[in-house]
């Protein structure tokens, strides 16, 4: 399985609009962060986790010629507002399967009613089959394990596929979810900034959580403009890394 980091930034992206901070004006390409998403590829299939606001640009940057499935973590704008751009794939391939927990699915049906309500259907719209996630499910020969998380007061999902887990936008991991995260090769974990935040792990909190889960490698994502890649990387434990846009990992 190949993991491609499509976006590793926070909801504002980096650089942030109208910001004059050093990171937003950095020449280091690792400090340029689109909104958060990853691409998982196996058996000639492409699966994205979330359709970020920057989805179109992410598909062009890599480039992704086909899209086979979507896993949604939650329905905040930075994670779903690129959904309309899947239509270039569904026009060619037909309806695309997508999965979301029930509250997220309900929000998607309401926010994108023109996709889901038959009376509103017109030409030139995305076509997808939205499935509600209530248990592990099979996807192209692999088991997808939903991981319940807390994003502030909101329950959302992370996902585990094989020895890889993606846990973005979280401020707490329930004990029952920790039990689902043993023997990981790669853990991708929310690491917003060093200062505390009510709905995201700080970098220090992420390091602490990684020490509990004990994956072989941890990559922090959903990183804001407070974090310079080169400077922060020197401060991290040897098995914890900052992810960056365009990073590719190959897993057995």
C-alpha positions as CSV (number, residue, x, y, z in Angstrom):
1,X,0.0,0.0,0.0
2,X,1.2,3.5,-0.9
3,X,0.3,6.5,1.2
4,X,0.5,10.0,-0.4
5,X,0.0,13.0,1.8
6,X,-2.2,15.3,-0.4
7,X,-2.5,18.0,2.3
8,X,-1.1,18.4,5.8
9,X,-2.4,21.9,6.7
10,X,-5.0,23.2,9.1
11,X,-8.4,24.6,8.0
12,X,-6.7,27.9,6.9
13,X,-4.0,26.2,4.9
14,X,-0.4,27.5,4.9
15,X,0.3,30.2,3.9
16,X,-2.6,31.7,5.7
17,X,-4.4,34.5,3.9
18,X,-3.2,38.0,4.9
19,X,-0.5,36.6,7.3
20,X,3.0,38.1,7.5
21,X,4.5,35.5,9.7
22,X,7.9,33.8,8.8
23,X,6.3,30.4,8.0
24,X,3.7,31.9,5.7
25,X,6.5,33.6,3.8
26,X,8.9,30.6,4.0
27,X,10.7,29.4,0.9
28,X,10.8,25.8,2.3
29,X,8.2,23.9,0.2
30,X,7.4,21.7,3.3
31,X,5.9,24.9,4.9
32,X,3.3,25.1,2.1
33,X,0.3,23.0,3.3
34,X,-3.0,22.4,1.6
35,X,-6.0,21.3,3.6
36,X,-5.8,17.8,5.1
37,X,-6.2,14.6,3.1
38,X,-4.4,11.4,2.2
39,X,-4.5,9.1,-0.8
40,X,-4.2,5.3,-0.2
41,X,-3.3,3.2,-3.2
42,X,-3.3,-0.6,-3.4
43,X,-4.2,-3.2,-6.0
44,X,-4.5,-0.5,-8.7
45,X,-7.2,1.3,-6.6
46,X,-7.1,4.8,-5.3
47,X,-8.9,5.7,-2.1
48,X,-9.0,9.3,-0.6
49,X,-9.6,10.1,3.0
50,X,-11.7,13.3,2.8
51,X,-12.3,15.6,-0.1
52,X,-10.6,18.7,1.1
53,X,-11.2,22.3,-0.1
54,X,-8.1,21.8,-2.2
55,X,-9.2,18.5,-3.7
56,X,-9.0,19.6,-7.3
57,X,-5.4,21.0,-6.9
58,X,-4.3,17.9,-5.0
59,X,-5.6,15.6,-7.8
60,X,-3.7,17.7,-10.4
61,X,-0.5,17.9,-8.4
62,X,0.1,14.1,-8.2
63,X,-1.8,13.4,-10.7
64,X,-4.6,11.0,-9.9
65,X,-6.2,9.5,-13.0
66,X,-8.9,7.5,-11.3
67,X,-10.7,7.5,-7.9
68,X,-12.3,4.4,-6.5
69,X,-13.6,5.3,-3.1
70,X,-13.8,8.0,-0.4
71,X,-13.6,7.7,3.3
72,X,-14.9,10.7,5.3
73,X,-13.7,11.5,8.8
74,X,-16.2,14.3,9.5
75,X,-18.1,17.0,7.8
76,X,-16.2,20.2,8.6
77,X,-15.7,22.4,5.5
78,X,-11.9,21.9,5.1
79,X,-12.5,18.1,4.8
80,X,-15.6,17.9,2.5
81,X,-16.0,21.1,0.5
82,X,-14.0,19.7,-2.5
83,X,-16.7,17.0,-3.0
84,X,-18.1,18.6,-6.1
85,X,-14.8,18.0,-8.0
86,X,-15.3,14.2,-7.9
87,X,-17.6,14.6,-10.8
88,X,-14.7,14.5,-13.3
89,X,-14.2,10.9,-12.1
90,X,-17.8,9.8,-11.7
91,X,-18.6,11.1,-15.2
92,X,-16.2,8.6,-16.6
93,X,-16.3,5.8,-14.0
94,X,-19.9,5.9,-12.8
95,X,-21.0,6.4,-9.2
96,X,-18.2,6.4,-6.6
97,X,-18.6,4.6,-3.2
98,X,-18.1,6.7,-0.1
99,X,-18.3,6.0,3.6
100,X,-19.1,8.2,6.6
101,X,-20.4,7.7,10.1
102,X,-24.2,8.5,10.3
103,X,-24.0,12.1,11.6
104,X,-21.4,13.0,8.9
105,X,-23.5,11.2,6.3
106,X,-26.6,13.2,7.3
107,X,-24.6,16.5,7.1
108,X,-23.3,15.6,3.7
109,X,-26.8,14.8,2.4
110,X,-28.1,18.2,3.7
111,X,-25.1,20.3,2.6
112,X,-24.9,18.7,-0.8
113,X,-28.6,18.1,-1.4
114,X,-28.3,18.7,-5.1
115,X,-26.3,15.4,-5.2
116,X,-28.5,13.2,-3.1
117,X,-32.1,14.5,-3.7
118,X,-33.6,13.0,-6.9
119,X,-35.8,16.1,-7.5
120,X,-32.6,18.2,-7.7
121,X,-30.6,16.0,-9.9
122,X,-29.3,17.7,-13.1
123,X,-26.5,17.0,-15.4
124,X,-23.0,17.8,-14.4
125,X,-23.2,16.8,-10.7
126,X,-21.1,14.3,-8.8
127,X,-22.5,10.8,-8.5
128,X,-21.7,8.7,-5.5
129,X,-23.1,5.9,-3.3
130,X,-22.9,7.0,0.3
131,X,-22.7,4.2,2.9
132,X,-23.0,4.7,6.7
133,X,-20.2,3.3,8.7
134,X,-21.3,1.4,11.8
135,X,-18.7,-1.5,11.7
136,X,-15.6,-2.6,9.9
137,X,-16.1,-3.2,6.2
138,X,-14.2,-4.6,3.2
139,X,-12.8,-2.5,0.5
140,X,-10.9,-3.9,-2.5
141,X,-9.6,-6.9,-0.5
142,X,-8.7,-5.1,2.7
143,X,-10.5,-4.5,5.9
144,X,-11.2,-0.8,6.8
145,X,-11.5,-0.4,10.6
146,X,-13.3,2.8,11.7
147,X,-11.6,4.4,14.8
148,X,-14.0,6.5,16.9
149,X,-12.3,9.8,18.0
150,X,-13.3,13.0,19.8
151,X,-12.8,16.3,18.0
152,X,-13.6,18.6,20.9
153,X,-17.1,17.6,21.8
154,X,-17.9,16.0,18.4
155,X,-17.5,12.3,17.8
156,X,-15.7,11.7,14.4
157,X,-13.9,8.8,12.8
158,X,-10.3,7.9,12.0
159,X,-9.5,4.8,9.9
160,X,-7.1,1.9,10.1
161,X,-6.2,-0.1,7.0
162,X,-3.7,-2.9,7.7
163,X,-0.8,-1.5,9.7
164,X,-1.6,2.1,8.8
165,X,-4.0,4.4,10.8
166,X,-5.1,8.0,10.0
167,X,-6.3,10.0,12.9
168,X,-6.8,13.6,12.0
169,X,-8.7,16.4,13.8
170,X,-8.8,14.8,17.2
171,X,-8.3,16.0,20.8
172,X,-9.0,12.7,22.5
173,X,-8.9,9.0,21.7
174,X,-11.2,6.8,23.7
175,X,-9.7,3.8,25.5
176,X,-11.7,1.4,23.3
177,X,-10.2,3.0,20.2
178,X,-6.7,2.8,21.6
179,X,-7.3,-1.0,21.8
180,X,-7.7,-1.0,18.0
181,X,-4.4,0.6,17.3
182,X,-1.8,-2.0,18.2
183,X,1.1,-3.1,16.0
184,X,1.0,-0.1,13.6
185,X,3.7,0.5,11.1
186,X,2.6,4.1,10.5
187,X,0.3,6.3,12.6
188,X,-0.8,9.7,11.2
189,X,-1.9,11.9,14.0
190,X,-3.3,15.4,14.5
191,X,-0.6,17.7,15.6
192,X,-1.8,21.3,15.2
193,X,0.8,23.4,17.1
194,X,2.7,23.6,20.3
195,X,0.1,25.8,22.1
196,X,-3.0,23.9,23.5
197,X,-6.2,23.9,21.4
198,X,-9.7,22.9,22.5
199,X,-10.4,20.5,19.5
200,X,-6.9,19.4,18.4
201,X,-3.9,17.7,19.9
202,X,-1.0,19.9,20.4
203,X,2.4,18.6,19.2
204,X,3.4,17.6,22.8
205,X,0.0,15.8,23.3
206,X,0.5,14.0,20.0
207,X,4.0,12.8,21.1
208,X,2.5,11.6,24.4
209,X,-0.3,9.7,22.5
210,X,2.2,8.2,20.1
211,X,4.1,6.9,23.2
212,X,1.0,5.1,24.3
213,X,0.1,3.6,20.9
214,X,3.8,2.9,20.1
215,X,3.7,2.6,16.3
216,X,6.9,2.2,14.4
217,X,6.6,5.7,13.0
218,X,4.3,8.6,13.7
219,X,3.6,11.4,11.2
220,X,1.9,14.6,12.4
221,X,-0.6,16.3,10.2
222,X,-3.2,19.2,10.3
223,X,-0.3,21.5,11.0
224,X,-0.8,25.3,11.3
225,X,1.4,28.2,10.4
226,X,2.8,28.4,13.9
227,X,5.1,25.4,13.0
228,X,8.2,25.7,10.9
229,X,9.0,22.3,9.4
230,X,12.8,22.4,9.7
231,X,13.0,23.9,13.1
232,X,10.3,21.7,14.6
233,X,11.7,18.5,13.1
234,X,14.8,19.0,15.1
235,X,12.8,19.0,18.3
236,X,10.8,15.8,17.7
237,X,11.6,12.3,19.0
238,X,13.5,10.0,16.5
239,X,10.3,8.1,15.6
240,X,8.0,11.1,15.2
241,X,8.0,13.3,12.1
242,X,6.1,16.2,10.6
243,X,4.3,15.1,7.4
244,X,4.4,17.4,4.5
245,X,2.4,17.8,1.2
246,X,3.7,15.3,-1.4
247,X,5.3,12.9,1.1
248,X,4.9,9.3,-0.1
249,X,5.2,6.2,2.1
250,X,5.3,2.6,0.8
251,X,4.1,0.0,3.2
252,X,4.3,-3.8,3.0
